């Protein structure tokens, strides 16, 4: 696996394909591997760059307990510079979209185009409180249960949840998880990511 020392931490990244560079930036706590299907589809025409944000996946967990969207954008810029990429198409999902917007504001010459998916420009009080609650719960739930208890309620509709509860399957049945791989302990990861949002 390729690594580089970026802003004083060891960061993991992957490069595949050939052509114009495309940088894929992920959401909160999601590793670069979650872009696998998109990277495979893009690689025949583009050079695809994915990476683990600080504190996620194979990238080191920084010593400081909190870090901002701006710091994550600086990490993304440093990855591009490390790879000697002068301009790239940037795709950001959720928190990755906020990182992408901040990257475009800070380093506009690096961003050839910007594609945003399910993201935000500025969070209101309710939005920020919801995220703080989500993060607080995440670190109180065992790693193996986090997707089931913390993330799934955000992904599935109320109707899906209602039908599941009224199905004939036992209520104690486990929801499927996205991976059986046991990640490293993640206490403190991205806790400060929500403190900064891209300026609108």
Helices and strands as residue ranges (DSSP letters): E 2-6, E 9-16, E 20-25, G 32-35, H 36-43, E 46-51, H 69-82, E 88-93, H 95-106, G 108-110, E 111-117, H 125-138, G 143-145, H 146-146, I 147-151, H 152-155, H 158-165, G 193-195
